[in-house]
Amino acid sequence: MVVATAELARTDVSFDGHRTVAVHLFDLDRLEPHDTNLELEQERNRAETFHRPEDARHFLARRVLLRPLIGERSGCDPRQLDTTTGPYGRPRIDSIAPLRFNTSRSRQYFAVALVDGLDPGIDIEVYRKVSNLELIARRIQTDEEREKAFAVEDTEHLLRIWTRKESVLKASGIGLELDPAKVDVPTDRVSR
């Protein structure tokens, strides 16, 4: 199965006593070119607009992985899933209600969150050197977060805070239309 080929991790996160978010993490580079040969005419047309071949390949790979996940969970034919967008650009598939999903990508990695009855938010970031940490921290931190004064020279910590913020913003349905500096998230460090 194509999904199993690229899947690095799968976990369920339970909350509020009765809902479970299924979280999947994929490595798009583990897919073979023939794995992306599903009947995805709309996606293929969009992929042709990408300037870099790697971006087009990753875009198609994300669609090839997402459709079977949603189809399996909703009982719908993956080839018949029509994606639309909400008022703030959030992708949705009306025919799968109450199932909702959200995705994130960073380099060749792709994460998917699926849950019934509410909009999930997910974000991933591949660790990388980030210049201008202090400037970025000032742009995304709330006053309360600034008072906690974490070390802005710590790229990993800043990226963790950013992924928390983006996940919350995506779950809200508004995304980056809302200023990240207006959203408080836990800033504690997470041990590995």
Disulfide bonds with the S-S distance in Angstrom:
none
